[in-house]
Amino acid sequence: MKSFAHYNARSIDEAVELLAMFKGRAVLNAGGTDILGRLKDQCLAQSPEAVINIKTIHELDGIEENASGLTIGALTPLADVIRSPIIAKTYSVLKATAVTVASPQLRTTATIGGNLCQETRCWYYRYPNDIGGRISCFRKGGKACPAVPGKNQYHAILGAEKCFSVCPSDMAVSLTALDATLSIVGPSGTRTVSVEAFYNPLGTVLKQDEMITYIHIPAPPLSATQVFYKFTLRKPIDFAVVSVAALINVKDGVCADARIALGAVAHRPFRCVDAEHYLKGKPISMETAARAAEMALAGAKPLSQTAYKVNVAKALVKRAIINQEPL
């Protein structure tokens, strides 16, 4: 690991000032479960000159229910999300998602904001410098995505063009299904971005001097069923091969509203808008669920080794709609 300067930011303003001072040559450290691994592997072309510790900004650690819904500080540990009685009662999909992330030890340290901001797990992007040297993929300024002709069994099947890595955040999937927004602070002030719009094909919309401060979630219908299903090769610890979060509001057997988001299939949580529109006003059945699942994956363009992800995603969407626990 290359040496760097270390700062303990005591406030949001101080963290933003430090980011601005280093002009893109500094990184934030919250739980450290992602950034420290990247620093050790030296997988990026340029190592940061400074690491800014923001765990010392205590105002960003907490969960608060209000008239419009729920506000979660970006530094709230995932373990606190799991323990929260407010979340368990009204935002249960968040708890169902958080318990699938990593291990209990990591969830004690990892923060919800850090989970949203973590870098892709693509093995080409993260290839360590000490094992043959970094791989200059498109995401790191190269001319091509090596996953296209190479090993790509965990890569994108929806919306990918030049980079086929997928968003690794589980929490982003359930927050997208909940229509959550993010407060982002920088030198110019605060702006609000939806969780889905937070991601772009090469990372996030965060500028080099910005940070997430709060997650805002509107109160969901109390009658809506909330589910999160995650397909992995091993039950504990693994990142998702495919995941789905859904809120299905059914009245008298008919779907009144639906919000469905897929994870690990694109550079962002993928909202299944066509499937949602199709379900509204229709009875929930195996037939309508199967049709909605087909519509959700209609635009899939798998690579040479990812066709199976299309079938997995369809199965998870169907099971989420009919609220059937996956095998």
Secondary structure, DSSP 8 states (H G I E B T S, - for coil): ----EEEE--SHHHHHHHHHHHTTSEEEESS-TTHHHHHHHT-SSS--SEEEE-TT-GGGS-EEEETTEEEEETT-BHHHHHH-HHHHHH-HHHHHHHTTSB-HHHHHH-BHHHHHH-----TTTT--TTTT-----GGGT-SS-TTTTS--TTS--SS-SS-------SHHHHHHHTT-EEEEEETTEEEEEETGGGEETTEES--TT-EEEEEEEE---TT-EEEEEEE-SSSSB---SEEEEEEEEEETTEEEEEEEEEESSSSS-EE-HHHHHHHTTSB--HHHHHHHHHHHTTT----TT-HHHHHHHHHHHHHHHHT----
